[in-house]
Amino acid sequence: MKLIILATFLLVSLAVANDAYETERAEVPACTSSGTGPSWDGPLAELFNTGPWYNSAGTGAGGKDESILESWGTTYGYGCQFSVQNYVADDFVVPTGENWSITSITVGGYQTGSGTSPTINGLYLAGYDDPPTTGAVVYGDITTNIFSSAGWSDIYRVNESGSGTNTDRPIMAVTATLATPWVVSEGTYWVAWQLDGTGSSGPWAPPVVIMGTQDTGNGLQSTDGGVTWNPINNGGFPQGFLMVIEGDLTSLDQTTWGSIKTVF
């Protein structure tokens, strides 16, 4: 009986670990669909971007861009699966004197083996006034699907040996158009999200990438339904998550406007 219990525990532990991280040792489907799905055109009215989505332009299969996992890293992507209540989170900063009216939020995600036709169909998102470890939810909730669209970013997530050939992890831009704008004033805010999809692997959240740079941000991950949060790292180095915030700059204080006018 003890052996059965131990075997069951190990299987459950392995499943949780595999849902949390997709490492270089993760299984890759024997064949994948080439896909002809929609492509993301990029942000229209960008207020904030956590950082580069790719670190190698034009080196991917078909001349596409690549998010290359460098040799010091071990993890392709981080679990953000709605199905098992894994979350990821990252922050954004509203500069002094500004008010933003946020109308959409786009994050990066992929399902291994999806092909370039998006399989992600769910985005659950909440805004916090501080890190999720200490902050309160000030916008949305994490239980309502506010997915609007998904499109291929024209970027493949690969490791160094797969550069130029591997197409197993096409990064999708997954967008939520907010029914009611999220209005924020100067300060630091956090966004936590989960993704859902029809593929058998993931969804996974790829990190911000800068070639030759190991520390790319301060993202967090929860693998217990948002009870506890831990800094994410790749090969021991902190990482940020892909997030683009769009909307309107609703006001600018007089001092800042005066500084802008002096340029002309």
ChimeraX attribute file (.defattr): number of C-alpha atoms within 10 A of each C-alpha:
attribute: neighborCount
match mode: 1-to-1
recipient: residues
	/A:1	6
	/A:2	7
	/A:3	8
	/A:4	9
	/A:5	10
	/A:6	11
	/A:7	12
	/A:8	12
	/A:9	12
	/A:10	12
	/A:11	12
	/A:12	12
	/A:13	12
	/A:14	12
	/A:15	11
	/A:16	16
	/A:17	14
	/A:18	16
	/A:19	22
	/A:20	22
	/A:21	20
	/A:22	23
	/A:23	16
	/A:24	15
	/A:25	9
	/A:26	13
	/A:27	10
	/A:28	13
	/A:29	12
	/A:30	7
	/A:31	9
	/A:32	15
	/A:33	12
	/A:34	13
	/A:35	11
	/A:36	11
	/A:37	14
	/A:38	16
	/A:39	16
	/A:40	16
	/A:41	11
	/A:42	12
	/A:43	16
	/A:44	9
	/A:45	15
	/A:46	16
	/A:47	18
	/A:48	16
	/A:49	18
	/A:50	20
	/A:51	17
	/A:52	17
	/A:53	25
	/A:54	22
	/A:55	19
	/A:56	17
	/A:57	12
	/A:58	15
	/A:59	18
	/A:60	23
	/A:61	16
	/A:62	11
	/A:63	12
	/A:64	16
	/A:65	22
	/A:66	28
	/A:67	30
	/A:68	25
	/A:69	25
	/A:70	21
	/A:71	10
	/A:72	12
	/A:73	17
	/A:74	18
	/A:75	20
	/A:76	24
	/A:77	26
	/A:78	28
	/A:79	29
	/A:80	30
	/A:81	26
	/A:82	22
	/A:83	13
	/A:84	16
	/A:85	17
	/A:86	24
	/A:87	27
	/A:88	29
	/A:89	28
	/A:90	22
	/A:91	23
	/A:92	17
	/A:93	15
	/A:94	16
	/A:95	13
	/A:96	12
	/A:97	15
	/A:98	16
	/A:99	19
	/A:100	21
	/A:101	18
	/A:102	22
	/A:103	18
	/A:104	21
	/A:105	24
	/A:106	24
	/A:107	24
	/A:108	25
	/A:109	32
	/A:110	31
	/A:111	25
	/A:112	25
	/A:113	21
	/A:114	25
	/A:115	22
	/A:116	27
	/A:117	18
	/A:118	27
	/A:119	21
	/A:120	24
	/A:121	16
	/A:122	24
	/A:123	27
	/A:124	22
	/A:125	24
	/A:126	20
	/A:127	23
	/A:128	22
	/A:129	18
	/A:130	17
	/A:131	21
	/A:132	26
	/A:133	14
	/A:134	8
	/A:135	13
	/A:136	14
	/A:137	17
	/A:138	15
	/A:139	17
	/A:140	17
	/A:141	16
	/A:142	20
	/A:143	13
	/A:144	12
	/A:145	17
	/A:146	19
	/A:147	21
	/A:148	16
	/A:149	19
	/A:150	26
	/A:151	22
	/A:152	24
	/A:153	23
	/A:154	22
	/A:155	28
	/A:156	30
	/A:157	26
	/A:158	23
	/A:159	20
	/A:160	12
	/A:161	12
	/A:162	16
	/A:163	20
	/A:164	19
	/A:165	13
	/A:166	17
	/A:167	26
	/A:168	24
	/A:169	25
	/A:170	26
	/A:171	31
	/A:172	30
	/A:173	28
	/A:174	27
	/A:175	23
	/A:176	20
	/A:177	16
	/A:178	16
	/A:179	9
	/A:180	12
	/A:181	15
	/A:182	16
	/A:183	15
	/A:184	19
	/A:185	17
	/A:186	13
	/A:187	15
	/A:188	15
	/A:189	20
	/A:190	21
	/A:191	22
	/A:192	25
	/A:193	23
	/A:194	28
	/A:195	30
	/A:196	23
	/A:197	20
	/A:198	14
	/A:199	15
	/A:200	12
	/A:201	21
	/A:202	27
	/A:203	30
	/A:204	28
	/A:205	28
	/A:206	27
	/A:207	32
	/A:208	22
	/A:209	26
	/A:210	18
	/A:211	13
	/A:212	9
	/A:213	10
	/A:214	18
	/A:215	16
	/A:216	20
	/A:217	21
	/A:218	16
	/A:219	24
	/A:220	25
	/A:221	25
	/A:222	23
	/A:223	21
	/A:224	13
	/A:225	13
	/A:226	16
	/A:227	9
	/A:228	12
	/A:229	19
	/A:230	12
	/A:231	16
	/A:232	23
	/A:233	23
	/A:234	21
	/A:235	14
	/A:236	12
	/A:237	16
	/A:238	17
	/A:239	23
	/A:240	25
	/A:241	30
	/A:242	23
	/A:243	25
	/A:244	23
	/A:245	20
	/A:246	20
	/A:247	21
	/A:248	15
	/A:249	15
	/A:250	13
	/A:251	13
	/A:252	15
	/A:253	11
	/A:254	10
	/A:255	9
	/A:256	12
	/A:257	12
	/A:258	11
	/A:259	10
	/A:260	10
	/A:261	8
	/A:262	7
	/A:263	6
	/A:264	5
